[in-house]
Structure formats: structure tokens, C-alpha cells
Amino acid sequence: MPRPAILLDVDGPLNPFLAKPTRRPAGYTTHRITPFGFFRPLRVWLDPSHGPWLLSLAATVDADLVWATTWEREANEFIGPRLGLPELEWVDFGGRGSDHADGLHGKVPAITEWAGTRPIAWLDDEFQRRDTEWAAARPDTLLVPVDPRKGLGIDHLERVRAFLAGAGRSPRTPAPARP
């Protein structure tokens, strides 16, 4: 069986950008980041505990962490280091990750090609109405919707852990706990 992957979106799951602009969520720190092609810095809220949570989860279920974000390779430069993550593989969307069409997320074609037969758990905030049909047609695929006002929580990680542990694999260590 191919090694499973945990696909990570940035904006929404790791950066709860729809939280009230005047109220940073508890546990998050504010970063001003100027990605390639931007002239003004973006405000990004990140919770430094997410890095250890995600690394522990990946080790628990023997899975790869993979960026599935329109930040693409820039997630390794601007997001990962702030969370204590090593450089991760990333899915190349060719600039089309935000182009939703026919009720499918714009990332679906590239993720389908990238993943092949790998079991995947995908954390994102923009799932579209037909994405559940797509996931149901793929063996071992879990979509984990994350509220972009609240961001990633331990409950999301527990869903991923339970799913990947049940996909013919057994966990090696306990699930991550919130400090």
C-alpha cells in the first residue's frame, strides 16, 4: 500500500483569515508576510502549536505531510518555518487551485494526479458540493472541512488519525494532545 499523505491547506485551516479582524484567535500569533507577487504584506495568523501537532500526527499514522495550498512552494518559505515544520512536498496547482468549476474544488485535478492510489486526508476550508462524490469514488480519501473563522483544532487531527489508522494501518504512538 502506498504511504498515506495528510494534505494541508494554509488559509483557513492554519490561518483562520475569516476570524474577526480585530480579534486574533487564542493561541495564534500575527505575522506580516509578503509572498512573491505581492506588494504589501499579508496579515497571517498562525498557531505555533500546530507544527508539533502535525508532526506528531504524521509520525503516529506513518504518513507524509504535504502542502495542498495555493501558497504552493512558498508555504515552505513563509509558513512552515513559523510552525516548526521541515520543508514539505507540495502539490503544484499551476495557479489554478482557486478555480472552482462544475461543483469541484479547483485543487481536485492536481490532487488526483499527485495522489494516485495513496490514501489521503485533506484539510481545507473550501470544499465544494461535488467534492464528497469525488472523495467517495477514490479509495481511502477523507475530506476534513475546517472553519476559516476558527482554524485547525485537535478534533480535525483526531479525525485524520482515526481515518488513516483505519485504512489498513496501525498507529505507532498516541494521538497528539492539546497542551
KAPEUR-V128462 format. One record per residue. N is the residue number from 1. PHI is phi in whole degrees, -180 to 180 (999 if undefined). D_CENTER is the distance of its C-alpha to the mean C-alpha in Angstrom with 2 decimals. Layout:
n=N phi=PHI d_center=D_CENTER
n=N phi=PHI d_center=D_CENTER
//
This chain:
n=1 phi=999 d_center=22.13
n=2 phi=-62 d_center=19.45
n=3 phi=-64 d_center=16.96
n=4 phi=-71 d_center=13.82
n=5 phi=-134 d_center=10.30
n=6 phi=-108 d_center=6.97
n=7 phi=-92 d_center=4.69
n=8 phi=-113 d_center=1.59
n=9 phi=-88 d_center=3.48
n=10 phi=-95 d_center=6.12
n=11 phi=-74 d_center=8.87
n=12 phi=117 d_center=8.90
n=13 phi=-67 d_center=6.34
n=14 phi=-96 d_center=7.37
n=15 phi=-121 d_center=10.41
n=16 phi=-74 d_center=12.23
n=17 phi=-66 d_center=14.34
n=18 phi=-95 d_center=16.34
n=19 phi=-64 d_center=17.78
n=20 phi=-55 d_center=21.47
n=21 phi=-59 d_center=22.08
n=22 phi=-96 d_center=24.77
n=23 phi=-132 d_center=22.99
n=24 phi=-66 d_center=20.17
n=25 phi=-60 d_center=18.34
n=26 phi=-57 d_center=19.72
n=27 phi=89 d_center=18.26
n=28 phi=-93 d_center=16.68
n=29 phi=-118 d_center=18.45
n=30 phi=-92 d_center=19.15
n=31 phi=-127 d_center=18.68
n=32 phi=-107 d_center=20.43
n=33 phi=-125 d_center=18.80
n=34 phi=-117 d_center=20.54
n=35 phi=-68 d_center=18.48
n=36 phi=-53 d_center=20.63
n=37 phi=89 d_center=22.56
n=38 phi=-102 d_center=22.44
n=39 phi=-100 d_center=25.73
n=40 phi=-119 d_center=24.76
n=41 phi=-66 d_center=22.14
n=42 phi=-95 d_center=19.14
n=43 phi=-85 d_center=18.69
n=44 phi=-127 d_center=15.28
n=45 phi=-100 d_center=14.88
n=46 phi=-132 d_center=13.00
n=47 phi=-103 d_center=13.67
n=48 phi=-62 d_center=14.84
n=49 phi=-73 d_center=14.62
n=50 phi=-64 d_center=10.82
n=51 phi=-59 d_center=11.50
n=52 phi=-61 d_center=14.14
n=53 phi=-58 d_center=12.41
n=54 phi=-67 d_center=9.59
n=55 phi=-64 d_center=12.47
n=56 phi=-64 d_center=14.66
n=57 phi=-60 d_center=12.51
n=58 phi=-60 d_center=12.19
n=59 phi=-67 d_center=15.93
n=60 phi=-60 d_center=16.80
n=61 phi=-104 d_center=15.74
n=62 phi=53 d_center=16.46
n=63 phi=-124 d_center=13.20
n=64 phi=-92 d_center=11.61
n=65 phi=-87 d_center=8.37
n=66 phi=-139 d_center=7.58
n=67 phi=-71 d_center=6.39
n=68 phi=-127 d_center=6.14
n=69 phi=-138 d_center=7.32
n=70 phi=-70 d_center=10.97
n=71 phi=-69 d_center=11.39
n=72 phi=44 d_center=11.56
n=73 phi=-63 d_center=13.70
n=74 phi=-66 d_center=14.22
n=75 phi=-61 d_center=10.92
n=76 phi=-68 d_center=12.95
n=77 phi=-86 d_center=15.86
n=78 phi=-104 d_center=14.87
n=79 phi=-106 d_center=11.70
n=80 phi=-50 d_center=11.61
n=81 phi=-60 d_center=15.31
n=82 phi=-73 d_center=15.17
n=83 phi=-105 d_center=12.93
n=84 phi=79 d_center=15.05
n=85 phi=-94 d_center=12.72
n=86 phi=-73 d_center=14.70
n=87 phi=-63 d_center=14.32
n=88 phi=-113 d_center=11.63
n=89 phi=-62 d_center=12.17
n=90 phi=-140 d_center=10.65
n=91 phi=-88 d_center=11.24
n=92 phi=-88 d_center=14.17
n=93 phi=-95 d_center=14.40
n=94 phi=57 d_center=17.81
n=95 phi=76 d_center=17.35
n=96 phi=-110 d_center=17.01
n=97 phi=-66 d_center=13.36
n=98 phi=-99 d_center=14.70
n=99 phi=-87 d_center=17.79
n=100 phi=-82 d_center=17.65
n=101 phi=-145 d_center=20.79
n=102 phi=55 d_center=22.61
n=103 phi=77 d_center=20.25
n=104 phi=-113 d_center=17.30
n=105 phi=-62 d_center=14.08
n=106 phi=-63 d_center=14.91
n=107 phi=-84 d_center=12.14
n=108 phi=-57 d_center=13.79
n=109 phi=-58 d_center=16.63
n=110 phi=-69 d_center=14.86
n=111 phi=-68 d_center=12.37
n=112 phi=-59 d_center=15.57
n=113 phi=-67 d_center=17.46
n=114 phi=-64 d_center=15.06
n=115 phi=-73 d_center=14.38
n=116 phi=57 d_center=18.04
n=117 phi=-102 d_center=18.80
n=118 phi=-64 d_center=15.99
n=119 phi=-66 d_center=14.61
n=120 phi=-135 d_center=10.92
n=121 phi=-121 d_center=8.66
n=122 phi=-115 d_center=6.07
n=123 phi=-98 d_center=4.17
n=124 phi=-155 d_center=5.75
n=125 phi=-112 d_center=9.03
n=126 phi=-122 d_center=11.29
n=127 phi=-60 d_center=12.16
n=128 phi=-103 d_center=15.79
n=129 phi=-61 d_center=18.83
n=130 phi=-96 d_center=19.13
n=131 phi=-64 d_center=15.61
n=132 phi=-66 d_center=16.77
n=133 phi=-64 d_center=19.76
n=134 phi=-59 d_center=17.83
n=135 phi=-65 d_center=15.78
n=136 phi=-66 d_center=19.14
n=137 phi=-81 d_center=20.81
n=138 phi=-101 d_center=18.52
n=139 phi=-67 d_center=19.28
n=140 phi=57 d_center=16.72
n=141 phi=-129 d_center=13.81
n=142 phi=-124 d_center=11.96
n=143 phi=-99 d_center=10.25
n=144 phi=-119 d_center=8.93
n=145 phi=-71 d_center=9.79
n=146 phi=-123 d_center=9.19
n=147 phi=-69 d_center=12.25
n=148 phi=-71 d_center=11.94
n=149 phi=-90 d_center=15.15
n=150 phi=-117 d_center=14.07
n=151 phi=82 d_center=10.44
n=152 phi=-65 d_center=8.81
n=153 phi=-129 d_center=11.80
n=154 phi=-61 d_center=13.31
n=155 phi=-63 d_center=13.94
n=156 phi=-65 d_center=10.38
n=157 phi=-67 d_center=10.37
n=158 phi=-66 d_center=13.88
n=159 phi=-62 d_center=13.15
n=160 phi=-64 d_center=10.92
n=161 phi=-58 d_center=13.76
n=162 phi=-62 d_center=16.45
n=163 phi=-65 d_center=15.25
n=164 phi=-70 d_center=14.86
n=165 phi=-67 d_center=18.01
n=166 phi=-85 d_center=19.77
n=167 phi=-87 d_center=19.00
n=168 phi=77 d_center=22.11
n=169 phi=-129 d_center=20.80
n=170 phi=-119 d_center=21.82
n=171 phi=-67 d_center=20.06
n=172 phi=-98 d_center=21.68
n=173 phi=-141 d_center=21.21
n=174 phi=-63 d_center=20.66
n=175 phi=-65 d_center=17.36
n=176 phi=-64 d_center=16.25
n=177 phi=-112 d_center=18.39
n=178 phi=-73 d_center=18.13
n=179 phi=-66 d_center=20.73
//
